[in-house]
Amino acid sequence: MVKLHPLVSLFPMWFVNGLRAWFITHTLFILFSDIGLGYYPASIVHDNWGGLLIASNVYGYILTAFCWFKAHYFPSHPADRKFSGDWIFDLYMGIEFNPRFGKLFDFKLFHNGRPGIVAWTLINFSFAAAQYSKIGYVTNSMLLDWYLRTIDIAHDHFGFYLSWGDTVWLPFMYTFQTHFLVRNQIDLSWSYFTLVLAIGMGGYYIFRTVNNQKDLARSSNGNCKIWGKPARVIRTEFVTTDGKVHKSLLLTSGYWGLSRHFNYVGDLMISLAMCLPTGFGYISPYFYIIYMTILLVHRIERDHDRCTHKYGKYWDEYCKQVPAKLIPYFPQSKLNQSL
C-alpha cells in the first residue's frame, strides 16, 4: 500500500450552480443587448475582442501573482500546499490546492466555471451575432459549432496553469472556430451538417455514459451491472500519511475494459466535430482538435504516474487487464503503449 498526503480531508464543500449561472448569464446578456432592451449590440464581445484579450491577460497575470503571494502568506489550508523548491515551477503549476476567500468563493471552481466555461458559449453567441450583422443570417456551420459547445479540477493546484489558462487560453483559443466563421462564410450541405452533428452527439453520449459507468460502480461498491453483466472490479487499498487506510475500486468492464481512458475518445469526437464546420481549406481552425489530442495524451501520462503512485500493485494489475490507454483493440506495440 502506498502512503499519500491526506488531501481528501481538505476537500472543501463546493456549491455547484454552474447550469443556473449559465442560463442567467446568457439570459441577461440577450435581454440587455439589441435583441432585447438595446443597451449594447449582441456582437459586443466580437467588436471589442482585442481590448478584452489584453484585459484578460492582465487579469490572468495579476491573479497568478496574487495566488502565489497568498499561498505563502495567508493560505486557505496550509496543509494542502505543495512546494517544489523551484519558485518558477510553483508560480506556473500553483502551490495551494484549494485557494478560497471564506467558505463560498473558491478560486478554482469560479475561474474554471465562469470565465472558462460560461464565457465560452457566450463568446460564440456574440460571434454569431456579428455574423448576422455582417451577412444578414447565421450560417448552419456557425449554429452547429455553437450548439456542440453547449454540451461539453480535481488534481491540479491553482497557479498560472489554471489562473491564466481559465481566463485567457480557454475562452480565447477554444472559440477560434467561430472567430474564423465570422470572416469565412461557410454554408454546409445538410448531409455534411448531419454527419458532423452525429459525430459530436456520439462523442457526447460516449463521454457521459463512460463516466456514468464509473460513478455507478463506485456508488454501488461494485455491486451493479455494466452492459447487462456483473461489473468486474479490482478492489484497492492505499494509506495516506496520516495513517488512515482508504479503499477504492478500479472498474475493468464496460467502457473501462476497452481502454483506461475511453472517456477521452468522446472528448476527441466532440473536439473534432467543433472543427469540421470550418471546412477543409485551412489548417488553423483545426487547432482545437490538434491541441486537445496533445493535451489528453499528456494528461493520460500524468494520470498514469499519479495512479501508479497511488494504487501501486493494484494499478499494475489494472494495466495488465486493460492494456490500451486510449484506443482499444490495437495490437501490443509502441503505438498502443502511447495511446
C-alpha positions, 0 to 999 in steps of 0.5 A: 500500500502506498502512503499519500498526503491526506488531501481528501480531508481538505476537500472543501464543500463546493456549491455547484450552480454552474447550469443556473449561472449559465442560463442567467448569464446568457439570459441577461446578456440577450435581454440587455443587448439589441435583441432585447432592451438595446443597451449594447449590440449582441456582437459586443464581445466580437467588436471589442475582442482585442481590448478584452484579450489584453484585459484578460491577460492582465487579469490572468497575470495579476491573479497568478501573482496574487495566488502565489503571494497568498499561498505563502502568506495567508493560505486557505489550508496550509496543509494542502500546499505543495512546494517544489523548491523551484519558485518558477515551477510553483508560480506556473503549476500553483502551490495551494490546492484549494485557494478560497476567500471564506467558505463560498468563493473558491478560486478554482471552481469560479475561474474554471466555471465562469470565465472558462466555461460560461464565457465560452458559449457566450463568446460564440453567441456574440460571434454569431451575432456579428455574423448576422450583422455582417451577412444578414443570417447565421450560417448552419456551420456557425449554429452547429459549432455553437450548439456542440459547445453547449454540451461539453479540477480535481488534481491540479493546484491553482497557479498560472496553469489554471489562473491564466489558462481559465481566463485567457487560453480557454475562452480565447483559443477554444472559440477560434472556430467561430472567430474564423466563421465570422470572416469565412462564410461557410454554408454546409450541405445538410448531409455534411451538417448531419454527419458532423452533428452525429459525430459530436452527439456520439462523442457526447453520449460516449463521454457521459455514459463512460463516466456514468459507468464509473460513478455507478460502480463506485456508488454501488461498491461494485455491486451493479451491472455494466452492459447487462453483466456483473461489473468486474472490479479490482478492489484497492487499498492505499494509506495516506500519511496520516495513517488512515487506510482508504479503499477504492475500486478500479472498474475493468468492464464496460467502457473501462475494459476497452481502454483506461481512458475511453472517456477521452475518445468522446472528448476527441469526437466532440473536439473534432466535430467543433472543427469540421464546420470550418471546412477543409481549406485551412489548417488553423481552425483545426487547432482545437482538435490538434491541441486537445489530442496533445493535451489528453495524451499528456494528461493520460501520462500524468494520470498514469504516474499519479495512479501508479503512485497511488494504487501501486500493485493494484494499478499494475494489475489494472494495466495488465487487464486493460492494456490500451490507454486510449484506443482499444483493440490495437495490437501490443506495440509502441503505438498502443503503449502511447495511446 
